[in-house]
Amino acid sequence: MLLDITQSSKNWIRCLRIASFRLPTAKPKTIFHSGRLEMISVRMGHCRADRAQFRKQPAMRLQSFSPVILVWMFLAVPTLGLARAFGVQGQNNNDNDIDAWTVQHFRLASEAQRQNNLGVAEKEYQLILSRRPKFAEVHQNLGIVYHQQRKYRKAVKTLQVAVSLKPDLLGAQVFLGIDRYMIQEFKSAVGSLEKALRLNPEERQAGLYLAFTYLALDSPEKAARQLRKTAQYFPEDVEIAYHLGEAYLEGVRQRMVSLQQAGERSALRHWALAISSEQKGDRDGTILEYLRALAIEPKNVELYWRLAIALRKAGMADLSGAALQRYALLNPDRDLESLGLDAIASEPSGDQAAIAAHKDSYERLWESLPAAERGDAWPGVADEFVNQAIGKCALSTSGSEVEASLKLYRKGDYRGAAEKIKGRITGQPQDWPLAFLQARSYFLASDYDAAEQVVEGPLRNYFHLPSVALLRLEIESQLALRYFGLVVAKEPNSDRAKLLLAKSYGATGRTKDAISTYQEILKQAPDRLGIHLAIGQLYEDEQKWPAAIEELKAELALAPDNALALAHLGHAYEESQDADQAIQVLSKLLETHPEDGRAYADLGRAWAMKQNPAKAIEAFERALLYDSNQHNLHYRLFQLYSKMGDNLKAKTHLAAFKAGEIDKQKKLRAATADLLKQ
C-alpha cells in the first residue's frame, strides 16, 4: 500500500509521474536527465530528448553521504609503522622502504587535502611520485585530489595507474568508476564499480554509482536491482529510496515508448495512454482512451471496471453503471458489492467543461461497442493475446490448478490466485502465461514487490511483448510512487523533496514555480551539480536564450566536463545568433563526443551564419551520418550545394528531403484516419 503522506504531497508526487508518461513526438534516442524525469519538449521540430543521444548528464546527485567523508574514507595515510599495509609494488615491503622524506611529504599532502588546500596537496603528491612512481596509494590520493577539483579526466588517468599497480585498492576502484561516470565513459565505469563491489559488497557509493551508470546505459531494471542490493545494507537510506524512484520512473518511460510503437490499433497502447491521463488528472483523456481501447478489444473485462471508475469520478453515473453492468456480464463470478464502486464519489476536476462537451462523444463511442454475452470474455485476465495463452494452459491436461487460480482471480481473490499456481510455474517457455497471471494477481493484490519478482524471473525473456510491457509499466509506476512517497514522508523539507517538487512544477508547466524552487535549493547548496542545468533547460523551453545561457555557463563553471550542459549551451548560442560562441562550445563538445548528430547540426547552422558554406556542409553531412532522422537537414544541404554550384549533390539532397516529407505526411494521414475511425 502507498504511504500515508499529506494530500499536497500526493498531488505533486502524482505530477512527477506525468513526465514519465509523456510520449515523445519524435523517435526517442536516449532520454537522460539527472532526475530521470526529462520532459519531452518539442520546439521547431526538435525533440529535446534527442539532444542527449550520446551524452548522459552525471549531475544533480543529491547525496546524503558527505563527499568529504567519502574522500577521507579512502585517503591512504602511511607512516613508518604502516609501510607493510601499502604493499608498494616493485619495492621491498619493510619499514625502511618508506623513508622519512616520503612520510613527511605524504603528511603535508594529506593534511593539505583534508584542509581543502588542493593545490598544495597536488604538488606534494606529484613530488612524491617523482621519486616513487610505483606508489599506488599516492596515485590514488592524487586522483582523489583531481576528483575534488572536478578535473575528472585527469582523475581517471591517475587512478588507472593506481589500480594497475594495485588492483585491490578499493578507494581507487571506487573513484575510478565514479570519475569514468562523470566523463560519460559508462561501460568502463561499470567494470571499475563492479570490481569495487567485489572487494566490498557493502560499498555504498560504488553501489549508487553503478546504478547511475546502468541508468545512463538505458538499463533501469539493472539500476533498480543494484539499488535494492545496496539498500539491503542501508535499509533506512532515503537517498537510495530517491534513486530507486528515479530508476522505476525511467522504466515507466521506456515502457510507454515501447507501447507507443505498438501503433494506433493496439488496445494496449490506448490502455497505457488512459493510465497516463489518469495519473495527470485528465479525466476527459482517461475516459476517451479507455473507450478507444474497448473499441479495439471489446471483451477486455478489466477495462470496463476502470472505465466505470473514471466515469463515476467524472459525475456520469448512468454511463458508469452501464460500464459496470458490462463488467458483470463478462465476469459473472465477481460480487459487484465487493468492488466498492458506491464508495467512489464524484471528484470535480479542472476539465469538467471538456467532459461536459464530450459527453455525447462518450455515449456514441459506448453505443458503438458490440454487444456481449454472459461469460464471453473468459478467462478475463488481460488483453486478448494473453487471455488466449492462459486459456490454452487452463485447457491442458494438467490445468486443474490453473482453472482454480482463474476462478479465484475472477472472484477478486488475487493473492489466492497467485499462490494457487506457485508450484505450477517451472520456468519453461510454455509457462510464461501462468507467470503473467501470477504477476498480475500480485499487482492487483497491491503486492508490488512480489509482482516485480515474477516479472524479473519467469517473465524476463518476454519483455518484448506489449502485454508484459504494460504490466511492467503499472508495477514500476506504483514502486516509483512508493519510494518518492518515502522521501517526502521522511524528509519533507529536504533538498530531495524540493527537487521532486521542482520537477513536478516543471512537468505541469508551472515554470516560474519550478525555477523558484530550484533557486531555493541553490541558496542552501550553491555548488550543487545539475540545478543550474535544470533551470537553463526550463528557460530554453521558453526560448529565453540569454537567461538559459547564464544558467548553463554557471553549470559548466561547476563541472567543465558536463557534456549535456555543453550541448545545451552550444544550442542556446546558435539560437541567439552568436555563431562564434556556438562554434567554440560545440567544437569543444565534439572533441569528446564525435558522434553527436545534434551537435553537428547546431554547428552547421552556426557556420552557415558565418557565411562559410564549406564548413556548414561538412557539419550537416556529419549530422546526417550520425542521426539520419534529421531529414530537414537535407533541404539545408540542397541550398548550400546549389550555392556552391554542385547541382548533382543538390538534387540528391532535395530528393531525400522530399522523400522524408512524403513519409512524414503518410504517417500523419494514417494517424488521422485511425482517429477518425475511432
FENRA-V799847 format. One record per backbone hydrogen bond with DSSP energy under -0.5 kcal/mol. NH is the residue of the N-H (numbers start at 1). CO is the residue of the C=O. E is the energy in kcal/mol with one decimal. If there is no record, write none. Layout:
nh-><NH:NH>
co-><CO:CO>
e-><E:E>
This chain:
nh-><5:10:11:12:13:14:15:16:17:17:18:18:19:19:20:21:21:22:32:36:41:43:43:46:48:48:50:51:52:53:55:58:59:62:63:64:66:70:71:72:73:74:74:75:77:82:83:85:86:86:87:87:91:94:97:98:98:99:103:104:105:106:107:108:109:110:111:112:113:114:115:116:117:118:121:122:123:124:125:126:127:128:129:130:131:131:132:135:136:138:139:140:141:142:143:144:145:146:147:148:149:150:151:152:155:156:157:158:159:160:161:162:163:164:165:166:169:170:173:174:175:176:177:178:179:180:181:182:183:184:185:186:189:190:191:192:193:194:195:196:197:198:199:200:203:204:207:208:209:210:211:212:213:214:215:216:217:218:219:223:224:225:226:227:228:229:230:231:232:232:233:233:234:237:238:241:242:243:244:245:246:247:248:249:250:251:252:253:254:255:256:257:258:259:260:261:262:263:266:267:270:271:272:273:274:275:276:277:278:279:280:281:281:282:283:286:287:288:289:290:291:292:293:294:295:296:296:297:300:301:304:304:305:306:307:308:309:310:311:312:313:314:315:316:317:320:321:322:323:324:325:326:327:328:329:330:331:334:336:338:339:340:340:343:344:345:347:348:352:355:356:357:358:359:362:363:364:365:366:367:368:369:375:376:377:378:380:387:388:389:390:391:392:393:394:395:396:399:403:404:405:406:407:408:409:410:411:412:412:413:414:417:418:419:420:421:421:422:424:425:425:426:431:432:434:435:436:437:438:439:440:441:442:443:444:445:446:447:448:451:452:453:454:455:456:457:459:460:462:463:465:469:470:471:472:473:474:475:476:477:478:479:480:481:482:483:484:485:486:487:488:489:490:491:494:498:499:500:501:502:503:504:505:506:507:508:509:510:511:514:515:516:517:518:519:520:521:522:523:524:525:528:531:534:535:536:537:538:539:540:541:542:543:544:545:548:549:550:551:552:553:554:555:556:557:558:558:559:562:563:566:567:568:569:570:571:572:573:574:575:576:577:578:579:582:583:584:585:586:587:588:589:590:591:591:592:592:593:596:597:600:601:602:603:604:605:606:607:608:609:610:611:612:613:616:617:618:619:620:621:622:623:624:625:626:627:630:631:633:634:635:636:637:638:639:640:641:642:643:644:645:645:646:647:650:651:652:653:654:655:656:657:658:659:660:661:662:663:664:665:666:667:668:669:670:671:672:673:674:675:676:677:678>
co-><3:6:7:8:9:10:11:12:13:14:14:15:15:16:16:17:18:18:30:33:39:41:46:43:41:46:47:48:49:50:52:56:57:60:61:62:64:66:67:68:69:70:71:71:75:79:80:82:82:83:83:84:88:92:94:94:95:97:99:100:101:102:103:104:105:106:107:108:109:110:111:113:112:116:117:118:119:120:121:122:123:124:125:126:127:128:128:132:134:135:135:136:137:138:139:140:141:142:143:144:145:147:146:150:151:152:153:154:155:156:157:158:159:160:161:162:166:168:169:170:171:172:173:174:175:176:177:178:179:181:180:184:185:186:187:188:189:190:191:192:193:194:195:196:200:202:203:204:205:206:207:208:209:210:211:212:213:215:214:219:220:221:222:223:224:225:226:227:228:229:229:230:230:234:236:237:238:239:240:241:242:243:244:245:246:247:248:249:250:251:252:253:254:255:256:257:259:260:263:265:266:267:268:269:270:271:272:273:274:275:276:277:278:277:281:282:283:284:285:286:287:288:289:290:291:292:293:293:297:299:300:301:301:302:303:304:305:306:307:308:309:310:312:311:315:316:317:318:319:320:321:322:323:324:325:326:327:331:334:335:336:336:337:340:341:343:313:346:349:351:352:353:354:356:358:359:360:361:362:363:364:366:329:373:330:375:377:383:384:385:386:387:388:389:390:391:393:396:399:400:401:402:403:404:405:406:407:408:409:408:412:413:414:415:416:417:418:419:421:421:422:424:428:429:431:431:432:433:434:435:436:437:438:439:440:441:443:442:446:447:448:449:450:451:452:453:454:457:459:460:462:465:466:467:468:469:470:471:472:473:474:475:476:477:478:479:480:481:482:483:484:485:486:487:491:494:495:496:497:498:499:500:501:502:503:504:506:505:509:510:511:512:513:514:515:516:517:518:519:520:521:525:528:530:531:532:533:534:535:536:537:538:540:539:543:544:545:546:547:548:549:550:551:552:553:554:555:555:559:561:562:563:564:565:566:567:568:569:570:571:572:574:573:577:578:579:580:581:582:583:584:585:586:587:588:588:589:589:593:595:596:597:598:599:600:601:602:603:604:605:606:608:607:611:612:613:614:615:616:617:618:619:620:621:622:623:627:629:630:631:632:632:633:634:635:636:637:638:639:640:641:642:641:645:646:647:648:649:650:651:652:653:654:655:656:657:658:659:660:661:662:663:664:665:666:667:668:669:670:671:672:673:674>
e-><-1.3:-2.4:-2.4:-2.1:-2.2:-2.5:-1.6:-1.3:-0.9:-0.7:-0.6:-1.4:-0.8:-0.5:-0.9:-1.5:-0.6:-1.3:-0.7:-1.6:-0.7:-0.5:-1.6:-2.0:-2.1:-0.7:-2.0:-1.6:-1.9:-1.8:-0.6:-0.7:-1.3:-0.9:-1.7:-0.5:-0.6:-2.2:-2.4:-2.6:-2.3:-1.1:-0.8:-1.0:-0.5:-1.6:-0.8:-1.0:-0.5:-1.6:-0.7:-0.6:-1.3:-1.3:-2.2:-0.6:-0.7:-0.8:-2.2:-2.6:-2.3:-2.4:-2.4:-2.1:-2.5:-3.0:-2.4:-2.2:-2.3:-2.3:-1.6:-1.4:-3.1:-1.4:-2.0:-2.7:-1.9:-2.4:-2.5:-2.4:-2.1:-2.1:-2.4:-1.4:-0.7:-1.2:-2.8:-1.5:-1.3:-0.7:-1.8:-2.4:-2.5:-2.7:-2.4:-2.1:-2.0:-2.3:-2.0:-2.6:-1.9:-1.5:-3.0:-1.1:-2.3:-2.3:-2.0:-2.3:-2.8:-2.1:-1.2:-1.7:-2.4:-1.6:-1.8:-2.1:-1.7:-1.2:-2.0:-2.5:-2.6:-2.2:-2.2:-2.4:-2.8:-2.1:-1.9:-2.1:-1.3:-1.8:-2.9:-1.3:-2.0:-2.1:-1.3:-1.9:-2.6:-2.5:-1.9:-2.1:-2.1:-1.7:-1.8:-2.0:-2.1:-0.9:-2.0:-2.6:-2.8:-1.9:-1.6:-2.3:-2.2:-2.2:-2.2:-2.2:-1.6:-1.7:-2.7:-2.0:-2.8:-2.1:-2.5:-2.5:-2.3:-1.8:-2.4:-2.4:-1.0:-0.7:-0.6:-1.2:-1.0:-1.9:-0.6:-1.4:-2.5:-2.3:-2.1:-2.2:-1.8:-2.5:-2.5:-2.2:-2.4:-1.8:-2.2:-2.3:-2.2:-2.2:-2.4:-2.1:-2.2:-2.3:-2.1:-1.6:-1.1:-1.6:-1.5:-0.6:-1.5:-2.3:-2.6:-2.3:-2.2:-2.1:-2.4:-2.6:-2.5:-2.4:-1.5:-0.5:-1.1:-2.8:-1.3:-2.3:-2.6:-2.4:-2.5:-2.2:-2.3:-2.4:-2.3:-2.2:-1.8:-0.9:-0.6:-2.5:-1.5:-1.1:-0.9:-1.1:-1.2:-2.5:-2.5:-2.4:-1.9:-2.3:-2.7:-2.0:-2.5:-1.5:-1.5:-2.8:-0.9:-2.1:-2.5:-1.8:-2.1:-2.3:-2.3:-2.0:-2.0:-2.4:-2.1:-2.1:-2.0:-1.4:-0.7:-1.1:-1.4:-0.5:-1.0:-1.0:-1.7:-0.7:-2.3:-0.5:-1.3:-2.2:-2.6:-2.3:-1.8:-0.9:-2.6:-2.3:-2.4:-2.6:-2.6:-2.6:-1.3:-1.4:-2.6:-2.1:-0.5:-1.2:-1.0:-2.7:-2.3:-1.7:-2.8:-2.5:-1.9:-1.5:-2.3:-1.7:-1.0:-1.6:-2.6:-2.2:-2.3:-2.7:-2.1:-2.0:-2.5:-2.7:-1.2:-0.7:-1.2:-2.5:-1.5:-2.1:-2.2:-2.5:-1.9:-0.9:-0.5:-1.4:-0.9:-0.9:-0.7:-0.8:-2.3:-1.5:-0.7:-1.9:-2.3:-2.3:-2.5:-2.8:-2.8:-2.1:-2.5:-2.3:-2.5:-1.5:-1.8:-2.7:-1.1:-2.0:-2.3:-2.1:-1.8:-2.2:-2.7:-0.8:-1.8:-1.9:-2.3:-0.6:-1.6:-2.3:-2.3:-1.7:-2.8:-2.4:-2.2:-2.3:-3.2:-2.1:-1.7:-2.2:-2.6:-2.1:-2.1:-2.3:-2.5:-2.3:-1.8:-1.7:-2.2:-2.5:-2.2:-2.8:-1.7:-2.3:-2.7:-2.5:-2.1:-2.9:-2.4:-2.1:-2.3:-2.4:-2.5:-1.4:-1.2:-2.5:-1.6:-2.2:-2.8:-2.5:-2.2:-2.4:-2.5:-1.6:-1.6:-1.9:-1.8:-1.2:-2.1:-2.0:-0.9:-2.1:-2.4:-2.8:-2.3:-1.6:-2.3:-2.3:-2.1:-1.2:-1.7:-2.7:-1.2:-2.3:-2.9:-2.0:-1.9:-2.5:-2.5:-1.9:-2.0:-2.1:-1.7:-1.0:-0.6:-2.1:-2.0:-1.1:-2.0:-2.5:-2.4:-2.6:-2.9:-2.2:-2.5:-2.6:-2.0:-2.6:-1.9:-1.4:-2.7:-1.2:-2.2:-2.7:-2.1:-2.6:-2.8:-2.2:-1.6:-2.1:-2.5:-0.9:-0.5:-0.7:-1.1:-1.6:-1.3:-1.1:-1.9:-1.8:-2.2:-2.6:-2.7:-2.0:-2.0:-2.5:-2.1:-1.9:-1.4:-1.6:-2.2:-0.5:-2.1:-2.8:-2.1:-2.2:-2.7:-2.6:-1.8:-2.3:-2.1:-1.8:-2.1:-1.5:-1.5:-2.0:-2.0:-1.4:-0.9:-1.1:-2.5:-2.3:-2.2:-2.3:-3.0:-2.0:-2.0:-1.8:-0.7:-0.8:-2.4:-1.3:-1.9:-2.6:-2.0:-2.2:-2.1:-2.5:-1.9:-2.3:-2.5:-2.4:-2.0:-2.2:-2.5:-2.3:-2.2:-2.5:-2.4:-2.1:-2.1:-2.8:-2.4:-2.3:-2.4:-2.7:-2.1:-2.0:-2.4:-2.3:-1.7>
